[in-house]
Amino acid sequence: MRQSGLFFDSCPFKYLTHLDCPGCGFQRAVLALLQGNLTESFHLYPPAIPFLVSALATLTTYTLKLDKNSKTLKTMYVATGIIMVINYTYKIITHQLH
C-alpha cells in the first residue's frame, strides 16, 4: 500500500528500541479500513477492528448515558486486550518485529 503525502506519527517505543510496539500497524490498518480494504486492514493489524468497535461502543455508552459498567462493554475490552496480546506474542514468536 502506498501512502504518499500522508503523515503518520512515529512510535516512541520503536524509536527507542527499534522494535515494533504492541500497537504498531494500527494507523496503517485504519487507513486501509477507511479505503474499504478490510482484508488488508486485518493483515496489517488484526486488533484494529475490535479496538475500533470497542471505542465506538464506549463513545455510544457515554454519549447516550448508558450503563458504563455493563458486562458487554467489559467483555469487549477484555477481548480486545487478549487479541492485542495474542497478536504481539505471535509477532515475537515468528520474528516479525522490525
N, C-alpha and C positions, 0 to 999 in steps of 0.2 A: 504494500500500500504506500502510495506516495503522499507526503504531507507537506508539499511545498507551500511556503508562505505562512504556515501555521506555527505558532509558538507554544511549546509545551514547557511547563515548569520543570526545572531539573530537580531530581530527587536528592535531598541532602544525605540520605543513607548511602545511596550509590556513589555520591561524590566522595564521601569519607571512606567507604570500604571497598569501592569498585565492584560491588556485588549488587544484584537486584534486591530490592526490599520486598516485603510481602505484598505490596500494592503496585509494584512496577508492572505496567501494561494496562492499568486502569484507564488512563486518559486515551490511549490509542483504541481500547475496546469501546469506550463510549463514543468516540468519533466514528468508528466502524458501525456502531449501532445507529447513530444519527444518520448515517449514509444508507441505512437499510440493509446492512450486511450482517445479519445475525450470526451466521457461521463464522465469519472472520472475527467478530467480536468475541465469541466464545473461545476461539483458538488463541486470541491474544491474551485474554484474562477471564477464565471461567467464572470467577466470583462477581464479575461486573453486574450481570443481570440480577442475581439475587440481592446484591447490595443496593442497586437502584430501586428494586421493588420494596425492599425494607425501608429505604429512605422515603419513598413515596407514601408508604403506609404510615410512617411516623409523621410526616407532614400533614397527611389527611387526618390522623388521630388528633393532633394538636390543633389544627385549623377548625375541625368540627367539634372540638372539645369532647372527644370520646374517651373511653376508659383507657388511660395510659398504662395501666397495669394488666392489660389483657394477656391471657396465655398465648393467644395467636401472635401478638406482637413480640413477646419474649421468645417464642419458638422461632420466629423469623430471624431474630437477632442471633440466636444460638446457631441456627442452621447456616446462616451467612458466615459466621465466625468459623464454624467447622469446615465449610467449603474453602475458606481462605487458608486455613491451616493445612488442609489436605493438598491444596494447590501448591503452596510454598514447599511443603515437605516433598512433594513429587519433583519439583524443580531442583531441590537439593539432591535427592537420590539419583536423578537422571543427569546431574551435572549441567543443568540448563541455566545456572546463574552466570550472568555475563560479567 
